[in-house]
Amino acid sequence: MGALEGIRVLDLTHAHAGPICTMYMAAMGAEVIKIEPPWGEMTRFFPPLINGVSPYFTFINRVKKGVTLNLKSLKGLEVFKKLVKISDVIVENFSPGTMEELGLGWETLKELNPRIIQASISGFGQTGPWANRRSFDPIAQAASGYMWLMKDSIDPDGPPLQAPEAIADTIPGFTALIGILSALINRSKTGKGQMIDVAQMDAMIAVFQSLSFWHLGKTTFSKALSSYGVGVSGCHKAIDGYIMFSLPPGRITEWFKQLLGIEELTWEKVAEWVGKRTVHEVDEILSKSGIPVSPVHDLDQVSTNEQARAREMFVKINHPVLGEITLPGFPIKFSETKGNLSIPAPSLGQHNYDVYKKLLGLTDRDIEELQGEGVI
Ligand SMILES: CC(C)(COP(=O)(O)OP(=O)(O)OC[C@H]1O[C@@H](n2cnc3c(N)ncnc32)[C@H](O)[C@@H]1OP(=O)(O)O)[C@@H](O)C(=O)NCCC(=O)NCCS
């Protein structure tokens, strides 16, 4: 049993920030019903398509049920409202105002079901002068100061730099998840749902430790670290690759100096010591001495790494089109309940019958009619 067993989520999300939030809910046992327009959600078409299947969609929509529903049709709206009455959570990340335009604003939703919790993820929030702007991860990386921080720590005179993974989607998605779980706990005490408004920009600003360094000392975290005398902490070149280790002032640095037999720590001395050894040798020596260290892995190396494997961080999934595929596993290890990311993302409309018949009690004929009219 997952910790969220019994919680039903209507998932209107698209792209990344919303889907990652709802996938985690599904992994923890919630019944997540991903509702797509009959023409399919945008990441289904994200390249490269492998046998017509998008790696992006495959990654981020696992364990969900998938239905199609045209919310711009009256019948589609009717069906959605029926689902609202028997669900716990709605998650959406359309541009602000879209839910209202569909006739599904918060006032309507809470009237349909006072226990419902709605999470809206957007670029800049539902309020404020930038509320109407559309946004993707790079926009939030730029707006939040993250791209400036990247270049400032790597090459202050160079151009702004973008992180290669969609962190300005994932952090907001997880922020929304924290909000939803808290609202569920609150609801268990008050019986009332609530609306949660999470902005990508806000969620990024909220986690930058550099903003404290900046407002208190006009510096950043990475600059503060180097001025703190931890200059030799970093990435060194061994005979056959790169290795990263950290030497904060205190006992870890003392252990390291004893190991090398040196009084004074300099970048050159460390580089010379590492340069005569293989990655494996340095890794063995330093890890055994309690020094924080890891080889710099590429994606093949992390995928075969003994620790990642021991923690079941790569799961094999039987995909109906792609066959056996390997994807990242679930990182929260519960002692009593289960986390599971091993069920493939649904094909378009895969669970239409399951949801509309079993959950809403529609007949085969009703469903065929909705299909014929392009509602599902
Ligand atoms: C991601 C984003 C830029 C995409 O922009 P977009 O493709 O123009 O999508 P929007 O959210 O503005 O609009 C979605 C449209 O699809 C429609 N739609 C969505 N689901 C539907 C359904 N099941 N049935 C019918 N129509 C549907 C909406 O009604 C809306 O129609 P409209 O254009 O007539 O208003 C935008 O949604 C956004 O800024 N989202 C908030 C930030 C965010 O999460 N970004 C993604 C991070 S990965």
The ligand as an ORCA input file, in Angstrom:
! r2SCAN-3c Opt
* xyz 0 1
  C       3.322     25.790    -20.452
  C       2.616     26.932    -21.153
  C       3.607     28.015    -21.582
  C       1.963     26.342    -22.410
  O       1.236     27.342    -23.076
  P       0.030     26.923    -24.019
  O       0.381     25.693    -24.790
  O      -0.393     28.100    -24.774
  O      -1.067     26.426    -22.962
  P      -2.063     27.257    -22.042
  O      -1.962     26.742    -20.658
  O      -1.894     28.729    -22.195
  O      -3.450     26.865    -22.683
  C      -3.844     25.537    -22.845
  C      -5.008     25.517    -23.807
  O      -5.392     24.175    -23.992
  C      -6.738     24.041    -23.579
  N      -6.924     22.732    -22.972
  C      -6.149     22.136    -22.024
  N      -6.666     20.949    -21.698
  C      -7.762     20.779    -22.445
  C      -8.709     19.763    -22.571
  N      -8.649     18.644    -21.850
  N      -9.709     19.928    -23.439
  C      -9.811     21.043    -24.185
  N      -8.947     22.053    -24.127
  C      -7.922     21.921    -23.257
  C      -6.952     25.155    -22.573
  O      -8.323     25.433    -22.406
  C      -6.199     26.271    -23.257
  O      -6.974     26.754    -24.328
  P      -6.880     28.291    -24.834
  O      -5.554     28.405    -25.511
  O      -8.027     28.423    -25.782
  O      -6.970     29.141    -23.632
  C       1.514     27.530    -20.232
  O       0.569     26.542    -19.954
  C       2.059     28.067    -18.909
  O       2.626     29.149    -18.873
  N       1.873     27.290    -17.835
  C       2.271     27.716    -16.522
  C       3.753     27.522    -16.278
  C       4.190     26.120    -16.487
  O       3.815     25.238    -15.779
  N       4.996     25.951    -17.510
  C       5.444     24.641    -17.915
  C       6.591     24.288    -17.177
  S       7.163     22.759    -17.766
*
